Structure formats: C-alpha cells, structure tokens
C-alpha cells in the first residue's frame, strides 16, 4: 500500500494558522462562556482590528452590541448545551451606515477527549451579493415589469395571508378595487407611441400612487389602519396628476380619453 508523507513543518498547528490567516470566511473558536479564543484575520479585519489577538476574550456583546450579541449568545449556549450544531443559518445585522449585512453561519460544538462539550467553532460567510440577487428576483416575480406595481401573484399571496390572519383573530377585512375608465383607449391610441411604450404604464401607475397617498393622508388623520395590500386602480385626471409628489409627477400629459372621464375621485 502506498503511503503519503508530509514535510515536518506541515503540522496541524501550521495548517490551522495558514487557514486562519488566508481564508475569506470569518472563523472563530469560543469557550463555554462564549468568549473568543481564536479568530481568523478576515474576521478581525472586518471588525476593525489589525491583529486577531486583540479579539481574544471578547464576546459578541462587546463586538456587536447588546441586542445582536444577546441573540448570538443564546444560540451559542443552546448549541453547547444540546450538543447539536446549526448548519447554514442565514443571519442579518444592521450596520452603522444603515446597510444590512447578510451572512451564512455554521456552528459546531467542540469536545474534549472525554466527549464533553468545551466550546464551539463557527464559520460565517458574507452573502450580500447573493441576497441582493434573491431580493431582485423576488421583486421581479411579484411586480409588473412595466408599472412596477404588485402583480396578481403578490395579490393572491397577500389575500391568502389576510384570510389566515382574519381566521386566527376573528376579524374582518376589506379588499378595495378601483378602475381606470377607458384606459384601453389610452393604451392603444397612436399618440402613446410618441411618448414611448412606458407612457401607458406610467399613466396606470400614477393613480395607484395617488390613491396610496390619499389613504396615507387618512391614516395621518386617524381615519383608518394601513392596508396590508393596496391594488389601487382609479380614474386619473389633471388635478390628480398635479396632486402627486414632484418625484411622481414626471408623467406626460394625460390623454383626453382619461381627461374626459366622469371625474370620480377616491
């Protein structure tokens, strides 16, 4: 049988040191009190330390604050008490600059020679790009590409949630539908081409934004709760366009087919 020999300098300690110095993940060892015993250079750098040794003895509460630190401490204690690992847990933490940092974490209990749990080892990898892609795909699946309004899939999902919540709490709810009068004429009119194809979609989106603003104004007056889902379709005229915020009012002139509508307001 062939045997493989390694150079004398490739000891376990050398290999561990090489891993902790070069890995792109945050690797850390903790004792039973959830204090750091050893961390990778990547983790130290991300936390603003030039030397990983500076983190020895610190806890997550020291590094991340009371709220986040207490949460990870509870997880760590449960892992060690139950002698059961957690694999591929997605976590998020609010950064000081307002961004959310998304990570994928695996933690495993450490045992001594007798089998007793003496600590844990954790590996955490940042997945911000993956998470951003997931959010973008989710938005694409639940919103209309032309108007950026929620689509039928999202509406059905929200109604299912409303039905379940209503059943649990024995409360009522209402679904509000409003139509845009004669919108088909705008959508198919030759003049729409002069504004580009987004024009009909923007005309469709504007009344929804206007209706949502109207609902929020009622809330500010204490006249109703926030709707969990609003699929607003209403008549659009020039007065309503003028009522939009400056960011939303960049809509081409409303077609006469809508201008001549009955003038119903929400």
Rosetta silent file (secondary structure, phi, psi, omega in degrees, C-alpha in Angstrom):
SEQUENCE: XXXXXXXXXXXXXXXXXXXXXXXXXXXXXXXXXXXXXXXXXXXXXXXXXXXXXXXXXXXXXXXXXXXXXXXXXXXXXXXXXXXXXXXXXXXXXXXXXXXXXXXXXXXXXXXXXXXXXXXXXXXXXXXXXXXXXXXXXXXXXXXXXXXXXXXXXXXXXXXXXXXXXXXXXXXXXXXXXXXXXXXXXXXXXXXXXXXXXXXXXXXXXXXXXXXXXXXXXXXXXXXXXXXXXXXXXXXXXXXXXXXXXXXXXXXXXXXXXXXXXXXXXX
SCORE:     score description
SCORE:     0.000 S_00000001
   1 L     0.000  133.150 -179.332    0.000    0.000    0.000 S_00000001
   2 L   -75.307  143.643  177.601    1.355    3.402   -0.952 S_00000001
   3 L  -117.325  153.318  179.302    1.856    5.900    1.850 S_00000001
   4 L  -114.334  127.524  178.280    1.887    9.677    1.745 S_00000001
   5 L  -112.915  146.308  179.888    4.395   11.613    3.796 S_00000001
   6 L  -114.645  151.590  174.983    4.297   15.311    4.609 S_00000001
   7 L   -59.137  151.498 -176.377    7.139   17.653    5.391 S_00000001
   8 L   -59.643  -28.797 -175.073    7.796   18.035    9.088 S_00000001
   9 L   -80.306   -5.582  179.195    6.735   21.688    9.066 S_00000001
  10 L   -90.184   58.403  178.841    3.168   20.842    7.908 S_00000001
  11 L   -77.971  168.678  178.249    1.928   20.239   11.438 S_00000001
  12 H   -58.617  -40.338 -179.138   -1.687   20.638   12.496 S_00000001
  13 H   -66.451  -38.968  177.636   -0.846   23.981   14.080 S_00000001
  14 H   -63.806  -45.087 -179.010    0.836   25.206   10.913 S_00000001
  15 H   -65.029  -40.925  177.911   -2.134   24.198    8.766 S_00000001
  16 H   -64.074  -41.525  179.116   -4.619   25.817   11.166 S_00000001
  17 H   -63.087  -42.427  179.046   -2.583   29.005   11.219 S_00000001
  18 H   -62.127  -41.195  178.531   -2.445   29.072    7.412 S_00000001
  19 H   -63.667  -47.298 -176.544   -6.215   28.611    7.253 S_00000001
  20 H   -67.846  -25.010 -179.581   -6.938   31.345    9.806 S_00000001
  21 H   -85.621  -27.933 -170.298   -4.622   33.776    8.034 S_00000001
  22 H  -114.661  -13.694 -176.327   -5.798   33.258    4.457 S_00000001
  23 L   -65.887  148.756  177.217   -9.462   32.206    4.485 S_00000001
  24 L   -88.383   -0.601  178.071  -12.076   34.580    3.078 S_00000001
  25 L  -101.781  161.498  172.137  -14.540   33.488    5.787 S_00000001
  26 E   -88.469  116.238  178.316  -14.792   34.538    9.408 S_00000001
  27 E  -116.641  138.070 -175.432  -13.718   31.567   11.540 S_00000001
  28 E  -151.320  148.765  175.769  -13.815   31.705   15.319 S_00000001
  29 E  -117.195  138.686  179.590  -13.484   29.477   18.380 S_00000001
  30 E  -129.702  152.191  175.081  -15.363   30.162   21.631 S_00000001
  31 E   -90.652 -173.985 -176.545  -15.261   28.698   25.138 S_00000001
  32 L   -66.097  -18.773  178.050  -18.272   27.709   27.251 S_00000001
  33 L   -93.652   11.197  178.432  -18.683   31.351   28.339 S_00000001
  34 L    65.106   26.574  175.690  -18.987   32.427   24.695 S_00000001
  35 L   -94.192  142.274 -178.544  -15.651   34.235   24.815 S_00000001
  36 E   -70.667  132.641  177.249  -13.478   34.246   21.717 S_00000001
  37 E  -103.953  -32.634 -179.640  -10.414   32.033   21.898 S_00000001
  38 E  -162.669  141.714 -179.926   -9.151   32.476   18.338 S_00000001
  39 E  -136.880  157.061  176.624  -10.414   34.253   15.212 S_00000001
  40 L   -75.949  159.068  179.916   -9.395   34.436   11.567 S_00000001
  41 H   -64.624  -34.374  178.111   -7.662   37.503   10.211 S_00000001
  42 H   -59.235  -43.972  179.719  -10.646   38.173    7.934 S_00000001
  43 H   -64.714  -43.888  179.281  -12.941   38.462   10.945 S_00000001
  44 H   -61.558  -43.190 -179.881  -10.522   40.752   12.781 S_00000001
  45 H   -63.214  -43.194 -179.728  -10.147   42.995    9.724 S_00000001
  46 H   -62.996  -28.810 -178.868  -13.927   43.242    9.215 S_00000001
  47 L   -92.954    3.830  175.212  -14.320   44.343   12.842 S_00000001
  48 L    87.564   21.318  178.971  -11.598   46.992   12.554 S_00000001
  49 L  -110.991  137.199 -179.858   -8.752   45.153   14.337 S_00000001
  50 L   -83.120  -25.010 -177.935   -5.286   44.826   12.852 S_00000001
  51 L  -124.168  122.342  178.662   -4.311   41.841   14.999 S_00000001
  52 H   -55.920  -26.783 -179.292   -6.661   38.873   15.592 S_00000001
  53 H   -63.601  -22.424 -179.889   -5.179   38.509   19.085 S_00000001
  54 H   -66.689  -18.004 -178.199   -6.932   41.741   20.080 S_00000001
  55 H   -91.916  -10.315 -177.086  -10.282   39.923   19.965 S_00000001
  56 L   -61.703  131.034  179.760   -9.330   37.122   22.360 S_00000001
  57 L    92.067  -12.865  179.710  -11.562   37.176   25.443 S_00000001
  58 L   -82.988  158.063  176.671  -14.216   39.391   23.855 S_00000001
  59 L  -114.177  170.909  178.461  -17.850   38.372   23.411 S_00000001
  60 H   -64.818  -28.387  176.397  -20.365   39.171   20.699 S_00000001
  61 H   -64.825  -40.745  177.327  -21.955   41.670   23.071 S_00000001
  62 H   -62.658  -37.033 -171.708  -18.621   43.521   23.246 S_00000001
  63 H   -91.763  -34.165 -171.605  -18.273   43.498   19.452 S_00000001
  64 H  -119.066   -1.969 -179.351  -21.817   43.846   18.117 S_00000001
  65 L    97.018  167.046 -172.708  -23.850   45.434   20.890 S_00000001
  66 H   -63.438  -47.620 -172.655  -26.393   44.175   23.389 S_00000001
  67 H   -65.050  -56.642 -178.801  -29.279   43.285   21.062 S_00000001
  68 H   -67.198  -39.839 -177.907  -27.391   41.301   18.419 S_00000001
  69 H   -64.481  -39.675  178.356  -24.878   39.932   20.921 S_00000001
  70 H   -65.421  -35.787  178.479  -27.529   38.525   23.259 S_00000001
  71 H   -63.937  -47.587  179.318  -29.159   36.771   20.314 S_00000001
  72 H   -69.374  -32.357  177.558  -25.960   35.030   19.212 S_00000001
  73 H   -63.081  -43.136  178.500  -25.075   34.224   22.826 S_00000001
  74 H   -61.844  -41.949  177.861  -28.396   32.428   23.276 S_00000001
  75 H   -62.648  -43.564 -177.913  -27.757   30.460   20.072 S_00000001
  76 H   -64.121  -43.548 -179.893  -24.231   29.544   21.187 S_00000001
  77 H   -63.649  -40.718  178.995  -25.352   28.366   24.623 S_00000001
  78 H   -64.123  -40.547  178.428  -28.106   26.245   23.080 S_00000001
  79 H   -60.602  -44.360 -177.312  -25.614   24.632   20.663 S_00000001
  80 H   -74.710  -39.878 -179.829  -23.260   23.728   23.502 S_00000001
  81 H   -67.096  -39.177 -178.158  -25.957   22.643   25.985 S_00000001
  82 H   -90.239   -8.125 -178.106  -27.732   20.448   23.430 S_00000001
  83 L    52.829   48.828 -176.780  -24.502   19.322   21.750 S_00000001
  84 L  -138.160  128.497 -177.447  -26.132   19.947   18.404 S_00000001
  85 L   -77.849  165.650  166.997  -24.729   22.017   15.502 S_00000001
  86 E  -118.352  136.757 -173.360  -26.501   24.571   13.337 S_00000001
  87 E  -123.291  123.839  171.905  -25.776   24.381    9.609 S_00000001
  88 E    62.313   45.604  178.640  -26.199   27.143    7.037 S_00000001
  89 E   -86.183  128.044  177.510  -28.242   29.619    9.087 S_00000001
  90 E   -85.344  127.405 -179.357  -28.905   32.942    7.341 S_00000001
  91 E  -127.357  158.165  176.534  -28.422   35.926    9.652 S_00000001
  92 E  -137.224  148.008  178.746  -28.617   39.685    9.199 S_00000001
  93 E  -141.613  132.844  179.102  -27.148   42.595   11.138 S_00000001
  94 E   -76.797  125.068 -179.240  -27.815   46.302   10.778 S_00000001
  95 L   -86.117  165.291 -179.187  -24.583   48.198   10.122 S_00000001
  96 L   -64.544  -29.308 -179.375  -23.763   51.670   11.446 S_00000001
  97 L   -85.512    6.351  177.149  -24.042   53.125    7.935 S_00000001
  98 L    96.733  -15.304  179.053  -27.602   51.789    7.580 S_00000001
  99 L   -73.290  156.819  174.365  -26.763   48.811    5.381 S_00000001
 100 E  -104.662  124.967  179.926  -27.846   45.295    6.271 S_00000001
 101 E   -97.183  118.438 -178.649  -25.067   42.710    6.344 S_00000001
 102 E  -100.355  134.355 -177.744  -26.275   39.213    5.361 S_00000001
 103 E  -136.670  157.485  174.721  -24.285   36.154    6.420 S_00000001
 104 E  -116.290  119.924 -169.981  -24.451   32.355    6.252 S_00000001
 105 E  -121.321  137.431  171.301  -23.331   30.749    9.513 S_00000001
 106 E  -126.301  132.680  179.194  -22.425   27.235   10.612 S_00000001
 107 E  -132.610  136.857 -178.787  -21.536   26.436   14.231 S_00000001
 108 E  -131.479  139.973  177.617  -20.408   23.125   15.702 S_00000001
 109 E   -69.166  146.855  175.998  -19.749   22.108   19.320 S_00000001
 110 E  -103.503  141.443 -176.964  -16.150   21.278   20.350 S_00000001
 111 E  -121.439  149.010  171.809  -15.417   18.240   22.533 S_00000001
 112 L   -87.489 -172.857 -175.908  -12.531   17.240   24.777 S_00000001
 113 L   -63.863  -25.812 -179.897  -11.064   13.740   24.894 S_00000001
 114 L   -86.312   -6.682 -179.889  -13.843   12.538   27.192 S_00000001
 115 L    97.022   -2.508  179.843  -16.544   13.805   24.838 S_00000001
 116 L   -74.943  143.348  178.850  -17.641   16.748   26.989 S_00000001
 117 E   -75.640  124.848 -177.993  -18.531   19.964   25.171 S_00000001
 118 E  -117.748   -1.141 -179.190  -15.906   22.613   25.917 S_00000001
 119 E   166.257 -158.342  178.037  -16.807   25.264   23.343 S_00000001
 120 E  -150.686  162.566  172.221  -17.697   25.727   19.709 S_00000001
 121 E  -122.648  138.358 -178.940  -16.255   26.622   16.328 S_00000001
 122 E  -128.287  147.543  175.695  -18.097   28.873   13.908 S_00000001
 123 E  -130.000  122.135 -177.714  -17.728   29.739   10.232 S_00000001
 124 E  -124.206  130.469 -179.184  -19.519   32.788    8.863 S_00000001
 125 E  -122.740  133.804  176.697  -19.577   33.845    5.200 S_00000001
 126 E   -73.289  134.870 -178.896  -20.956   37.104    3.818 S_00000001
 127 L  -128.686   34.459 -176.189  -23.694   36.548    1.224 S_00000001
 128 H   -60.019  -44.148 -179.096  -24.706   40.138    0.464 S_00000001
 129 H   -65.193  -41.315  178.189  -24.453   39.761   -3.329 S_00000001
 130 H   -63.635  -42.728 -179.246  -26.446   36.531   -3.281 S_00000001
 131 H   -64.553  -41.718  178.272  -29.083   38.112   -1.063 S_00000001
 132 H   -61.725  -39.091  177.390  -29.377   41.176   -3.296 S_00000001
 133 H   -65.106  -41.208  179.000  -29.891   38.899   -6.298 S_00000001
 134 H   -62.392  -43.433  179.949  -32.593   36.955   -4.430 S_00000001
 135 H   -63.581  -42.149  179.497  -34.402   40.173   -3.494 S_00000001
 136 H   -63.631  -42.324  179.101  -34.228   41.424   -7.093 S_00000001
 137 H   -67.133  -38.227  177.841  -35.602   38.129   -8.433 S_00000001
 138 H   -63.963  -41.543  178.091  -38.353   38.107   -5.814 S_00000001
 139 H   -63.820  -41.124  179.928  -39.349   41.640   -6.787 S_00000001
 140 H   -63.151  -35.413 -178.430  -39.346   40.659  -10.461 S_00000001
 141 H   -76.710  -19.907 -173.519  -41.622   37.694   -9.702 S_00000001
 142 H  -115.944    3.776 -178.827  -44.122   39.758   -7.688 S_00000001
 143 E  -134.546  147.866  177.482  -44.253   43.069   -9.587 S_00000001
 144 L   -69.787  133.398 -175.739  -45.261   44.124  -13.073 S_00000001
 145 L   -70.814  -26.393 -177.846  -42.207   44.988  -15.160 S_00000001
 146 L   -81.824  -45.385 -174.261  -43.894   47.928  -16.926 S_00000001
 147 L  -102.858  -15.031 -175.645  -45.523   49.728  -13.984 S_00000001
 148 L    65.475   18.416  176.403  -43.547   48.275  -11.051 S_00000001
 149 L   -90.354  155.132  176.538  -46.880   47.690   -9.297 S_00000001
 150 E   -55.514  140.874 -178.367  -47.659   44.440   -7.422 S_00000001
 151 L   -98.709 -174.619 -176.389  -48.898   41.743   -9.775 S_00000001
 152 H   -61.757  -38.478 -179.899  -51.591   39.075   -9.472 S_00000001
 153 H   -57.819  -46.489 -179.655  -49.221   36.597   -7.804 S_00000001
 154 H   -68.532  -37.190  178.733  -48.473   39.008   -4.961 S_00000001
 155 H   -60.818  -46.731 -179.919  -52.147   39.976   -4.662 S_00000001
 156 H   -62.739  -40.871  178.805  -53.204   36.334   -4.231 S_00000001
 157 H   -61.446  -45.034 -179.030  -50.430   35.790   -1.695 S_00000001
 158 H   -68.333  -35.822  177.441  -51.484   38.832    0.373 S_00000001
 159 H   -66.848  -39.756  175.988  -55.143   37.847    0.248 S_00000001
 160 H   -59.958  -41.397  177.891  -54.239   34.362    1.464 S_00000001
 161 H   -64.883  -40.739  178.046  -52.357   35.964    4.367 S_00000001
 162 H   -62.248  -42.717  179.781  -55.338   38.206    5.120 S_00000001
 163 H   -62.280  -44.240  179.699  -57.701   35.245    5.137 S_00000001
 164 H   -64.759  -42.961 -179.738  -55.452   33.299    7.509 S_00000001
 165 H   -66.475  -39.451  179.023  -54.983   36.304    9.820 S_00000001
 166 H   -63.603  -38.680  179.861  -58.699   37.053    9.786 S_00000001
 167 H   -68.096  -41.044 -179.093  -59.484   33.462   10.724 S_00000001
 168 H   -66.983  -41.608 -173.810  -56.960   33.426   13.576 S_00000001
 169 H   -98.457   -0.383 -179.994  -58.038   36.745   15.071 S_00000001
 170 L    55.312   46.149  178.934  -61.751   36.547   14.179 S_00000001
 171 L  -121.164  162.503  178.898  -61.613   39.947   12.476 S_00000001
 172 L   -97.649  162.986  172.962  -62.985   41.281    9.202 S_00000001
 173 L  -149.594  166.186 -179.312  -61.128   42.860    6.299 S_00000001
 174 L  -132.443  147.863  174.210  -61.984   44.512    3.007 S_00000001
 175 L  -113.388  126.300 -175.160  -60.457   44.461   -0.459 S_00000001
 176 L  -105.372  124.223  176.811  -60.725   47.702   -2.414 S_00000001
 177 L  -118.980  135.583  175.773  -60.840   47.667   -6.232 S_00000001
 178 L  -136.443  143.817 -176.065  -60.933   50.781   -8.424 S_00000001
 179 L  -106.379  152.282  169.037  -60.925   51.008  -12.206 S_00000001
 180 L   -95.239  116.125 -178.350  -59.310   53.387  -14.671 S_00000001
 181 L   -67.584  131.401  171.362  -62.077   54.445  -17.020 S_00000001
 182 L    57.380   32.253 -179.833  -61.379   53.968  -20.738 S_00000001
 183 H   -67.179  -28.684 -179.350  -57.723   53.145  -20.149 S_00000001
 184 H   -59.647  -34.996  179.489  -57.729   50.828  -23.161 S_00000001
 185 H   -64.733  -37.146  178.094  -58.172   53.836  -25.430 S_00000001
 186 H   -69.514  -42.863 -176.096  -55.028   55.403  -23.996 S_00000001
 187 H   -63.581  -33.461 -174.952  -53.077   52.185  -24.223 S_00000001
 188 H  -103.124   -2.609 -176.731  -53.951   51.663  -27.879 S_00000001
 189 L   -70.982  140.270  179.854  -54.024   55.277  -29.081 S_00000001
 190 L   -57.885  -29.565 -178.909  -51.377   56.181  -31.716 S_00000001
 191 H   -64.280  -23.528 -178.793  -50.289   59.196  -29.647 S_00000001
 192 H   -62.725  -31.321 -179.178  -48.980   56.848  -26.974 S_00000001
 193 H   -63.977  -29.809 -178.943  -46.184   55.805  -29.312 S_00000001
 194 H   -68.238  -23.191  177.833  -44.843   59.374  -29.373 S_00000001
 195 L   -94.569   -4.106 -174.943  -44.197   59.121  -25.646 S_00000001
 196 L    88.671  158.861 -176.742  -42.677   55.658  -25.866 S_00000001
 197 L   -62.722  -27.377  178.469  -44.202   52.421  -24.622 S_00000001
 198 H   -64.203  -17.216 -174.054  -43.657   53.256  -20.907 S_00000001
 199 H   -57.183  -51.068  178.430  -46.248   56.051  -21.205 S_00000001
 200 H   -60.192  -37.118  178.991  -49.396   53.892  -20.728 S_00000001
 201 H   -65.052  -38.279  178.888  -47.721   52.096  -17.855 S_00000001
 202 H   -69.329  -34.550  175.078  -46.860   55.381  -16.155 S_00000001
 203 H   -65.315  -33.674  179.112  -50.437   56.540  -16.571 S_00000001
 204 H   -72.779  -37.387 -176.903  -51.523   53.305  -14.921 S_00000001
 205 H   -73.000  -35.328 -174.579  -49.032   53.660  -12.071 S_00000001
 206 H   -59.845  -45.742  177.950  -49.824   57.270  -11.240 S_00000001
 207 H   -64.272  -30.164  176.870  -53.388   56.744   -9.978 S_00000001
 208 H   -65.761  -43.393  177.706  -52.164   53.903   -7.797 S_00000001
 209 H   -64.557  -40.771  178.944  -49.569   56.210   -6.234 S_00000001
 210 H   -62.185  -44.044 -178.509  -52.181   58.935   -5.863 S_00000001
 211 H   -65.130  -39.091  178.073  -54.623   56.534   -4.155 S_00000001
 212 H   -65.234  -40.073  175.631  -51.942   55.275   -1.802 S_00000001
 213 H   -62.804  -39.011  176.751  -51.093   58.853   -0.862 S_00000001
 214 H   -61.469  -42.918  179.875  -54.782   59.526   -0.258 S_00000001
 215 H   -64.791  -40.652  179.395  -55.011   56.509    2.046 S_00000001
 216 H   -65.372  -34.026  177.526  -51.937   57.621    3.968 S_00000001
 217 H   -64.859  -34.715  175.269  -53.467   61.069    4.450 S_00000001
 218 H   -65.653  -39.475  179.152  -56.465   59.378    6.070 S_00000001
 219 H   -62.740  -40.790  179.926  -54.150   57.484    8.374 S_00000001
 220 H   -62.661  -27.098  177.614  -52.468   60.715    9.456 S_00000001
 221 L   -89.462    3.924  179.384  -55.920   61.972   10.424 S_00000001
 222 L    75.157   26.981 -174.373  -56.610   58.796   12.371 S_00000001
 223 L   -98.943    2.440 -179.806  -59.270   57.612    9.932 S_00000001
 224 L   171.761  159.410  179.421  -58.043   54.095    9.258 S_00000001
 225 L   -79.936  168.663  177.031  -55.273   51.496    9.533 S_00000001
 226 L   -72.983  128.632  178.447  -52.535   50.891    6.995 S_00000001
 227 L   -71.883  131.836  178.799  -53.754   48.496    4.302 S_00000001
 228 L   -66.292  -21.707  178.016  -51.551   45.374    4.140 S_00000001
 229 L  -154.246  131.869 -179.948  -52.028   45.374    0.377 S_00000001
 230 L  -128.004  115.094  176.030  -53.387   48.051   -1.926 S_00000001
 231 L  -109.300   82.364 -170.076  -54.219   47.328   -5.542 S_00000001
 232 L   -90.216  125.855  174.065  -55.401   50.775   -6.489 S_00000001
 233 L  -134.854  116.404 -174.761  -56.941   51.457   -9.898 S_00000001
 234 L  -143.126  171.156  176.938  -58.801   54.695  -10.258 S_00000001
 235 L   -69.975  136.103 -178.429  -59.728   57.435  -12.692 S_00000001
 236 L  -115.256  126.935  173.464  -56.838   59.794  -13.464 S_00000001
 237 L  -132.588  179.724 -173.762  -57.273   63.447  -14.382 S_00000001
 238 H   -64.076  -35.319 -179.443  -55.029   66.510  -14.429 S_00000001
 239 H   -63.824  -38.126  179.695  -55.945   67.571  -10.915 S_00000001
 240 H   -70.124  -38.032  176.412  -54.873   64.209   -9.585 S_00000001
 241 H   -61.520  -41.412 -179.800  -51.607   64.346  -11.512 S_00000001
 242 H   -65.030  -25.549 -178.550  -50.927   67.770  -10.008 S_00000001
 243 H   -79.254  -11.275  179.779  -51.507   66.308   -6.534 S_00000001
 244 L   -69.075  157.145  175.202  -48.673   63.838   -6.988 S_00000001
 245 L   -67.416  159.816 -179.039  -45.320   64.475   -5.344 S_00000001
 246 L   -54.545  -35.765 -178.669  -42.630   66.051   -7.563 S_00000001
 247 L   -68.522  -28.937 -176.906  -40.909   62.673   -7.939 S_00000001
 248 L   -96.462   -9.222 -173.168  -44.115   61.041   -9.133 S_00000001
 249 L   -88.697    4.654  178.713  -45.430   63.884  -11.271 S_00000001
 250 L   -79.841   61.893 -178.190  -42.979   63.343  -14.128 S_00000001
 251 L  -119.659  135.656  178.322  -45.763   61.858  -16.242 S_00000001
 252 L   -57.278  163.811 -179.183  -46.632   63.032  -19.769 S_00000001
 253 L   -54.056  140.903 -177.427  -49.862   64.930  -20.284 S_00000001
 254 L   -72.278  138.500 -178.263  -52.901   62.782  -19.653 S_00000001
 255 L   -66.825  145.349 -179.728  -54.694   61.631  -22.740 S_00000001
 256 H   -54.208  -27.947  179.990  -58.126   63.247  -23.410 S_00000001
 257 H   -60.904  -33.287  176.321  -59.781   59.845  -23.036 S_00000001
 258 H   -85.575  -35.928 -179.072  -58.926   59.995  -19.364 S_00000001
 259 H   -61.376  -32.207 -178.201  -59.381   63.744  -19.067 S_00000001
 260 L   -87.653    7.414 -178.371  -62.966   63.365  -20.271 S_00000001
 261 L   -67.335  174.430 -169.424  -63.757   60.675  -17.701 S_00000001
 262 L   -67.118   -9.895  177.341  -66.528   61.187  -15.239 S_00000001
 263 L    80.910   14.949  178.096  -64.233   62.902  -12.759 S_00000001
 264 L   -64.046  141.301  176.131  -64.908   60.452   -9.965 S_00000001
 265 L  -119.498  159.024 -177.588  -62.418   60.788   -7.145 S_00000001
 266 L   -75.250    0.000    0.000  -61.457   58.320   -4.497 S_00000001
